[in-house]
Amino acid sequence: MAAADCAAHCPMTTYQDNAQICHSCPIVGCETCAGADRGCEACLIFHIRSSSEADAQCLFLYGALFAAAALFSMCFVMLGLLRFCCLGLSSARSPGVLRESLAHRRRAKVHDYSLPGNPFYSYDDTNVRRSSISGVGPMLYFRFIAFLVMLCFFISLLLLIGLVLPELSKGRDGVIPLPRAIPKKDMGIAFKVHAVAIYIVSFIIAVNWMAQQDRAVKTDVEEEPHLRNYALVAEGFPKSARSPHEVKAFFESILGFEVEGISIAYDHAEERTFVHDRLGRAIEKADTHLGVYPSELSGLESQLGDSQDGYVLDCLMCSGFAFVVFSREEDREFCMRRFVEIDRQVRQGLVGPTDAASDDENEETHSLLLKTGPGKGRTSRPNAGGPSRAVLFRGKFPVRVGHAPEPCGIQWENFAVQRGMKIIRVIVTLLGAMLLVLVVGAVMFAPAVLYEMSYGDIGKPTIEQFWVANIERGVVAASTAVGNRLLIAALKKASAVSGFLQRVNEDAVFFICAYSTCVVNSVIPLVIADVVAMTDRVTVSGTLSVSWLFQVLWMCMVVTELSGYFVPGWKYWSAYFWVRQSRFVSVREAEPALTSPEFPMATRYVDLMHCWTLVCAMVAVDATSVYTVCAQVLMLFYSVYVYFFDKYALLRINRQTYYTSPKLNSAVHYMCVVPLSFLFFCPLQHLHVETIPVANIAAFLGNTALVLIIARLCQKCNEPRRELSDIPYVEVASLMPYNYFNTNPVHVLRTLHFPSIVVPPLYPLVPGKEYLQGGQFADYDDSVRLRETLMLLAKTPLKGIDMGANPQDLS
């Protein structure tokens, strides 16, 4: 480059002297520098000069916005705390309601129902890594934390060895007097071996953890009792199939034996508030009759007509799904084989002419017109090998059956006759979050990284520059951490309204989206700043990268734990004083407000995976940095803290959360490819082939594929092979408070309004109301009073319909 062109090619934040040599600008954050004496002409984007003088500093504009938001938040919190203090000094207007609501909050937490009196689990004696307290899900989660603790411990030792390696070549002349064990000429090989050892140890520990998790799932499936072993989910019913009697008779006519029961999934999306309100009223009536709390604390509003409720319930349509429960596992297997054969025959064709006039409902007609394959007509063709119409529901609707999930994971309110593409909401929210992250990272946070680069180029910064640079870094790190919490909350809401039929599928999608968004939000400022710097032939140094990531890491940990304390605490005290100061609130209205939230297992997975990924990124950037070693040690202690705190939260703070599916853990297995891919950069940058760049890309992609394949192989090699059990359904159902009937809100209300011998009335399952299920879940043996109260709830007949007919029998 010609000397005359040096000024035109000097990187940003530098200036040219008279000797045509580029120097760092003395003003931190200056994009166009006029020289050491004339100061800065233009600051970086989103920075502004503090004054017009030559020594004026470049200040971060976003810092003012952050300060204003922080000040507003502090004022809001202080006013809220002042309000709580004032309310605490006043006398309680509903002390009885408050007392009963707090008792309900205690009952809703985790209890050991196998012991008399249903006490809490002992914190010291309970092994949450081996005991299936609320299903296999929490057990797998705590085993994941234990895996992180072990991994961080071994990687911390390897990183400390990496710090000592240079001293082994200096001997007694080094900072640490050690024997000269490695010649200086072999230090390159030593660092290569060290980098490979870090990845191999991490890879072996991760694969061993995956295999152990899958073996734990296999043991749970093969040895533990589950209600899903006695049930199948049937699909293909018309929306007018509202009667469990009719569906039950259909299955019994095909199978030749009696089934335990039918639980139809009704479409009650538009009547969700009505259903929840009527369930609350039924529980309130049961509690007052059982003497749980006096009737004076119940609702004062007049009861609505039972006939009106009955009409509303009878008008709720079937979503097309029904859960068939069998008395024995052999019956379930026979039903599965029978309907597989029926489905095969249906695909071949139907026997006999189609009676198109037998049903005048347009929404059901499309089920008659089965499309049996590409190029086939829309009308069914007679086939001598086809099934009799006796095996079709109402003689024309083919029904398919499949494996049913556990009832505690079914989201009954999301069943609908016409289920729209609600997953699009999650995709749109994810894309919007990613776009917001990219824009904010490019416009606001990436200039802060360039500011740090400018600060690092100054040999002797002033005290003012030191504090301004550290405040700017802290502001960006805190904003990143708070932004992660807001993004997680938005994605959680989007997943909840997307209409997933199983809770575990909703949590798995949320985990993948939230984890990806948080990782991108944390590293995108460095990536964009590096791209901008490369246009000026400079790059973001490894020291700056690891120091930036370390700041983001510990700030995310602090904000995560503070939000975990503050948000639930704020909600609790708001509900507490609302109940305390409300004169006309009832126990039915106060109990949901004061009930503890569920254990946020999917969110905790996101937090831990995000922190682990940041640490792996730091190891990939510079494994010998003190920041990296400190981050790894910090992650070790943080994992230990999370283990014990979350154990306490599960056993003492959060309400009972039954999580019996391992699918979320499987999603975590596959997403481990991200941190392991970051770690693979550590040996790859020492062993890369400069002459063949494609080989480096192929090695990286091969490692990614290897991790995914091993995660899948661990699952395939540990697939459960369960033998059929002779234990009847009623015995297994007595061990669990939930089943396919009491978790279905519409089914419960229909049994109370239209009771019969075939579909008897039952209590709903609500957190904190497990005692209504009787047996080991009751505080004491009071089965007689429970039956009397249940008959009291169900004794009112449905008015407005012929008294000789039961709407349950209507088709």
C-alpha positions, 0 to 999 in steps of 0.5 A: 500500500502506498504511504499516501493512501495510508490515511484512507485505509486506517481502520476505524477508531485510529488516525494517521500522524505526519509520518503516515502511521496509524495510531489508536485514537485517545478518545474511546469509541471514536469512529473518525479521529482528527488526531491526538490534539483535535479529538474526535470528529464522529463517534460510533453508531449509537454513541454521542460526544459528551461536549464539543471540546477536543477531549470530549468522550463518546457516550453510549446513547442506549445507556440513557435509555437503560438508566431511565428504564432502570429508574422507572422499574426501581420506582415501580418496585418501591411504590409496590413495596410501600403499598404492601407495607401499608396494606400489611398495617391495615386489618384483614377483611377476610381472615377466614378466606385467607387462612383456608387459601393458604391451607390449600396452597400447602396442600397443593405442594408435593406430598408423599401419599404412600405414608399415613398423613401424606407428609412432605418428602424429607429434603435430606433423605429424598434422592431426586435423581433416583426417586420418581416423585412426580414422574420420570421427568423431574428425575431426568432433570436432576440427573442432567444437573448432576451431569453438568456438575461432573462435566464442569469439574473435569473440564475445570481440571483440564483448563487449569492444566492448560494454564500450567502448561507454559510453566512446564517449559520454563522450569525454575524461571517461570512464574510458578517454579516447576520442573522443566517437563516439556521442551519449548519445541514441543509446546505446540504438540502439548497444546494440541493434545490438551485441546483434543483431551478437552473435547474427548473428555466432554464427548465421553461424559456427554455420551455416557450421560445420554446412555444413562438417561435412556437406561433410566427411561427404559427402567421406568417404562418396564418396571413402573406402573403407568396408566397409558399401558391400559388405554388407547386413543381413538380418532375418527369420530364425528363431532355429534358423537358426544355420548360415552355410552355409544362409543363404549357400546361400539368398542364392546361390539367389536372386541367382544368384551367390556371396556373399563370406560370411555373419555371423549375429548370435547371441543370446549375452547369457546366455553373454557371459562364456563367449564372452569367456573362450573368445576370450581363451583362443584368443588366448592360445594363438595368442600363445604359439605365435607367440612373443609371450610364453612359455607360462610366462606363460599361464594355468595352469588346465586347458583345458575339453573342446572338445566341451563348448564346441562344444555350447554354441556350437551351442546359441546361437540366431540373433537374426533378423539376419545380415550378408551380405557381397558381393565387389562393390558391384554385387552388393550393389545388385542384392541390394537391388533383388531383395529390394525386389521380393520384399518387395513381392510378399510384401506382396501375398500368397503363392503356394500353400498354407501348409505349417503342419506343416513346422515344429514350433517355436512360436517360428517359427510367428508368422513364417508369419502375416504381417499385410499391413495393417489389417483383414487376417487373420492367415493368408496368402492366395493371390495370383497375383501373389505370390512363389514360396516359393523366395524365402522362407527355408525356404519360409516366412520372408520376409527383408528387407534393409537398409543395414548399418553399419560392422562396428566400430560393431556391438555384437554382444552386444546382439542377442537373439531377443526384444529388450525395451524396454531404452530404457526404462532410459535414460528411467527413468534420465533422469527419475530424474536430472532429479527428483534435480536438481530436488529438490536444486536446490530444497532445497539449492542455491536457498537458496544463491542467496537467500543471495547475494541477501541478501549483495549487499544489505549495503552493507559486509559484514564479513570473516566474512560475506565468507568465509562467502558465498564459501565457500558459493558455492564449495561449491555450485559444486563440488557442481554440478560433481561432480554433473554428473560423477556424472550423466554416469556414471549416464547412460553406464551406463544407455545401455550396458545399454540394448541398442543394436545400434549404438554410435553410437546409444547415444552419441547418446542418451547425449549428448542425455540427459547434455547436457540433465541437466547444463544443467538441473543448472547453471541450476536453482538460479537458476531456482528462486531467481528463482521464490521471489523473485518471490513476494516481488516481488523478482528475482535480479539479472543481476549475481548470475546471471552471477557465479553462472554464472561460478563454476559454469563454471570449477568445471565445467572444473576438475572435468572435467579433474581427473577426466579425469586422476585416474579413469583414473590411479587405475584404471591404477595399481590394475591395475598393482599388482594385476598386479605383486603377483599371483603366479598372474595370467596375461597373458590376465587382465592385458592387459584390466586394463591396456589403455587406455580408449577415447577418450570422444568422446561425453562430451567433446561433453557437456562442451564443449556444456555449457560453451558453453551456460553462456557463452551464458546469461551473454551473454543475461543481461548481455552487458556484464558483466565476468564475461561477458567473462571467461567468454568469454575463459576458454572460448576458452582452454579450447577451445584447451587441450582441442584439444591435450590431446585430440589427445594423448590420441587419439594417445598415451593412449587405445586405438584407437577406430574411429568411422566414423559421423557420427550423433553429430555430427548430434545435436550439430548439432540440440542447438546449438539450445539455446545459440543460443536462449540467445543469441537472448535477447540481441537479443530483450530489446532488441527485444521488443514490450511491448504484444504479448507473444505476438510475443516468444514467436513470435519465440523459437519461430521462431528455434528452428525456424529453427535446426533447419530449417537443421541439417536442410537442411545435411544434405539439401544435402550428401547423398552421391551415390556412384558404384559402385566397381570395387574388390573387397571383399578389397582394401578389407578388407585396409586395415582390421583389422575386418570383419563376421566377426572382430568377431563373437565367436560367429562366430569361435568357431564357425569355430574349432570347426566349420571348413570351406572355406565358413566358414574359421577366422579370428582375432578382432579385439581391441584390441592384437591387430591383428597377428593379422590379418596384412598391414600390421597385423603387425609383420613379414611372418609370414603362414606362421606366422599360418596355421599357428597358425590351423590349430592352433587349428582342428584339434581336431574336435568330439566327440560328433557324427557325425564325417562331419557339420559342425554348420555345415551343420546347420539 
